[in-house]
């Protein structure tokens, strides 16, 4: 019995020590996306051309591009005008000193040995840097296929196809920084600007390195000050863009001039209180969302990163939750397109609606940063004047034929009054 008691104490002590060790370890920032999310749209999480990091290294389809990485490595070294052995040795030493830190960045563990991981990091980092910073002339020579180039850019933003940003920074300092001015983060943001569905992004928190390239893109949407959040869903019912439009809400682009947050959504009244009372005119200003073939891939990977990384706030997830609540049908998307808070290059508003509604599936929205705005929207929508305006629009102005019928009725009613007055006068 005493033996059992001592064993139990030993087990509890071991668990406590392991728990303390685990509590000191930071959670991984690069990981395979859960199958429940990946299976919805597997092509949006799987690299098509190039493998970065250890997770897709064994993919036979991606093996074909490994020779191209070597070509980019040689081109990068040639541009430096420094003896290749010296540069490579410096890169390997820096990566070797960070091996434990690199392993800690990956979730699920890495099976490769230290020397394999070391070579992998140097090769992948050199490829990325040459592709992004020295590739304009070289890309025309080695990969004239614009589709291939575009596919590589898409592969470089996938969550489980990343290398730690500090590795990229170390190799950047050993190579590109010796022949070019400017920072790594600013250069990366400039190259990936076409993939980002918003304008007005910036390199926030330049004093601290992001987790990886995808983390840098996500960080560009951070506000310059703290924004309160709440746990959705909201208690009040949601209203679509068309319902709000019928109640007198106007949608306008938020140009972010001097704004502290690129994803800011503001709900404000008319400048004149009298007109606001009479017509129920309120304005919802939103960042302009540019929807194209890259939007869903970008959103899904950024949201997965926010959802699976506790220290990263759910800013993009919160925005997608907001736009999803506004767009129930293609008419809602059409209204937002007409207001220029959304541009649609997918071909049809129906496709855009389905894409925006599907993104939010399989994700848990734990933070919502537009609580005040949505509460104001609901309070306004429930007001007497907006409700009657919406009723009038639905009853008499929902189609051209109803408008014509209304005008005809008004004309007939007016003629009848005039006829009656003339008879009385006579």
N, C-alpha and C positions, 0 to 999 in steps of 0.2 A: 504494500500500500504506500509506503514512504517512497519506494522507487518510482511508482506511478506519479506521485505528487511532484517529485523532483523533475521527472521527464516533462510533466505538464508545464512546470515553471520554466524549464529550458526552452520549450516550444514557444511559450508566450514571450519570453525574452528575445528569442530569435526573430519572431514576428515584429516585435517592437523595434528592434534594431534595423530590420529590413525596411520597415515603414518609415523610420527616420531617414534612411538613405534615400528611399524613393521620394520622400517629401522634399529633399534637397535638390533632386534632379529636376531639371526643366523638362516639360513635355516636348516631344519631337515636333518639328515644324515642317518636315517633308515626309509624306506617308502615302500609302496606297488608299485611294478613296474607297469607302465601304461599298460592297457590292449592291446593297439596296439602293444606293444613289447612282452608282456606275451603270447598273443594268438598264436604267431608264433611257440613257443616251450614251452607250459605250464609246461611240466614235468621238465624242466631245471630251473624253478623258484619256484616250489612248494616242500616243504619238504615231504619226503617219510616216515620218521620214527619219528622224534622228533621235537616238537615245541619249539622254543626259542623266548622269548619276547611275546608281546600281539597279534600280527596280526593273527596267526594261532591257537590261544588258543582254539577256539571253534570247530576245525576240529575233527570230531568223530574218524577218522582213527588214528590220532595222540594221542588220549586220552589213547590208550592202553599202551603207553610208559611212562606215568606219574609215574607209580609205580616204574619203573626202575630208574627214577630220584631220588626217595626217597632212593632206595638202594644205589645209588652212594653217596648221601648225608651222610648216615650213615657210609659208608666205609671211606669217607674223614674225618669225625669226629673221627673215631676209630684210624686212622693213626696219629692223632695229639697228642694223649696221654694227652689231656687237657679236662677238664670237658666240655661236649657238650653244656650245657646251657650257659656257659661263652662265648664260641666261637660264637654261634648263636646270642647271644645278641649283641656282638660287631659288627657282620656282619649287623644285622638289624639296629643298630644305624647309621652306616656309610651310608647305603642305604637310610634310612629315611631322613638324612640331605641333600640328593641329589635329592629328589623327583622332585622338579621343574626343575632341570637341566635334569633329566632323561626324563620327559615329553617333554621337548623342543627338544629332540633328535629324536622324532618320528613324522613323517608327517601324517596328517590326524586326529590327536588327539587320545587320549586313553580313552576309556569309563570306564575302571575299576577304583575302588576307590584307595586311597593312600595306605591303608593297604594291599589290594590285589596286587597292583603293587610292594610294598615292598617285600612281600613274594615271588612273582614271580621272581624278580630279584635275590634274595638270592638263591632260589632253582635252577634256571637256571645256575647261575654263579658257584655254588658248583658242579653241574653236569658236566659242561664243564671242570672245573679244575680237578676233579677226573678222568674224562674220558681221558684227555690229559696227566696228570702228574703222576697219580697213578694207571693207568688202566691196565698195562701189565699183572700183576698177576690177578687182579680183573676181567679183561675182559675175561680171559680164563675161569674163574669160572661162570660168569654171562651171557656172550654172546659169546659162542664159534662159532657162525655163522659168518664167515668172511664177508659174504655179508651184514649182518646187521651192522657190524662195519664200513665197507666201506661206507654204506649208511648214517650213522651218520656223518662221516667226510664230505661227500658231503652236507648234510643238514646244517652243521655249516658254510658254506661259502656262503649261499644264502643271498642276500641283505636284503630281508624283514624278515629274520629269525635270527636277530642279537640282542644283547644287547650292550649298550655303553661300550667301552673298559675301561673307568674309573671305572665303576662298577666292572668289572672283575678284575681290578687292586686292588681295595679296598678289595675285598674278597680274592684275592691272598695274599695280605699283612697279612690278618687275619688268613690264613690257610697254604697254601703251603710254603710260605716264611719262616715259622717257622721251617720247617723240611728239606727244600732243598735250595741249593744255586742257583744262576743264576736268570736272569730276566724273567718276564712273556713273553715279546715280543719275546725274543730269543727262549724260550721253545715252544711257539706257532708256530713260523716259522719252527722249526725243525720238529714238528709233521705234519705240512701240506706240507712239502717239496715235497712229492710224488704227490700232486695234482697240483703243479706249473709246467707249461710246459717248463720252462727255468731253466738253471743252473746259478750259480754265484749270487744268490740273497743275500741280506744282510739287516740287521736291520738299515735302514736309519733314521736319525733325532731322535736319542734315547732320546733327551731332551724333546720331545713333544709326548704326547700320541696320537695314531691313533683314528679314530672314533669307530672302532669295528674290529673284526677279519678280515673281508674282506678288510677293509681299511688298516690294517697292511700288508696284502699280496700285495695289490696294491702299497703301499708305498715302498715295497722292490724293485720296478722297477724305483724309482726316481733317477735321476742323482745327482752327488755330486755338480754340478754347473748348472747355468741357461743355458737352450738351447733355441735358438730362434725358433719361430713357425710361420706358416702362415695359412691363411684360405684356405682350399681346396674348390673346386677342383683346381688342378694346370692348368695353361694355356696350357702347352705342353701336347701332347698325351702320354698315358702310353704305355709301352712296356712289354710284358709278358716275363717270364723267358726263354722260348724257343727262342723268337725273339732276346733277348739279347745274348743268348748263340750262336746263329748263327752269330751274329755280332762280336763275339770274346770276350764277357764278361765272365769271370770265376767267379764262386760262391764258396766261401770258408767260413767255420765256423769262427765266431768271438769269440775267447776263453775268451775275457774280462780280460786277464791278465794285470792288472794295468789300465784297462779302467775305466772311471768315470761313465759309464752308461751301465747297463746290457742289454739294448735294442738297443745299438748303432749299426748303419749301416754305413759302410764306403766304399767309392768308390775311389780306388787309381789306379795309372798307374803302368806299369812294371818298374822294377829297371833300365832297360836299355831303353833309349829313342828311340834308333834305332829300336829295336825289337818291341817296342810299335807302332812305325810308320809303320813298315812293316806288322805286323800281327794284329794290332788293339787289342792287348791284354791288357784288363783292368780287375781288380778284385773287385767284390762286396762282402764285408765281412758282414755276418749277424749272429745274435745269433742263435744257434741251437734250433729249435722248435721241441719239442717232442709231437706228436699228438697221443692221445689215447682216451678212452671213457670218460675221465674227462675234456678234453680240451675245448669242446664247452660249458659245464656248467660253467667252470671257466671264460672263455672269456666273455660270455654273461652277467654274474653277475658283473664282474669287469667293463665292458663297461657301463652297466646300472648305476653303482655307479658313474663313472666318468661323464657320461652325465647328471645325475640328481643332482650332487653336484657341485655348481659353483666354490668353492675354490679348488677343486681337479683337477690337470692338466690331460689332456687326453693322457697320455703316452701309455697305452695299446691300447686304441682306435686308436691312430695314427699308432702303429705297425700293428694292424689288417688291417687298411686301406692300408698300404704298401704291406703286404703279399697278400692281396686280389687283388691288381693291378698286382702282378707278376704271379698269378695263375688263368688263364682263363680256362685251360683244364687240363686233367689228365697228358698230356705230360709235362706241366709246373711243376706239382708236382713231376713227375718222374725225371725231370732234377734236381730239388732241393734235392730230396732224394739221387740221385747219387752223388751230391756235398757234402752231409752230413751236409747241413744247415737245413735239415728237416728229422726227423725220423717218419715213419708212421706205427702205430700199429692198424689202423682201419680195415685193411684187404685188401683194394684196394685203389689205387690212385684216382679213380673216387669218392669214398666216401669222401676222404680227401678234394678233390677239391670242392665238393658240400658243405661240412661243412664250409670251409674257405670262400666261396662266400656267403653263407646264413647268416653268423654271422653279416655281415655289413648291412643287410636289417633293415629298421625301425630305424636306428640310424642316427644322424646328426653329421657329422665330421666337427667340428668347428676349430680344431687345427691339424696341421700337422708338425711334428718335423723333417722331412727328406726332406725339400724343396731343400736344396743345393745339396744333393745327387741325387735327381730325376732330377734336372735341369742339372747336370753333365752327368747323364745317357742319357738324351735326346740329349744333345749337342754331346756326343760321338756317339750315334746311328746315328745321321744325318750326321756324317763325311763321307768323300768319301771312305776311306779304309774300315771301318766297313760295309758300305752298300754293297760294292762289295764282301766282304767276305761272308756276309749273302746271297747274290745272288748266289754265287758259291756253297755254301752249299746247298741251296734249289734246285739248278738246277742239280748238279752232285753228291752230297753226302747225299741226303735225304733218300736213301734206298740202301741196298746191291746190288740190281740189277742195279741201276744207276752207282754205283761205278764199278761194273764188266764191264758194257758197256763202261764206260769211259776208264778203263784200256785196254779193248780190242781195243778200237779206237786208243789209244795211241800206243799200240803194232803194230797194222796194219799200222798206219801212220809211225812209226819208220822203220818197215820192208820195206815199200814203198820207203822211203828216201834212205835206205841202197841199195835197189835194183837199184834205179836210179843212185846212185853214182857209183856202180859197173859197170853198163852199160857204164857210161861216161868214166870210167877208161879204160875199155876194148876198 
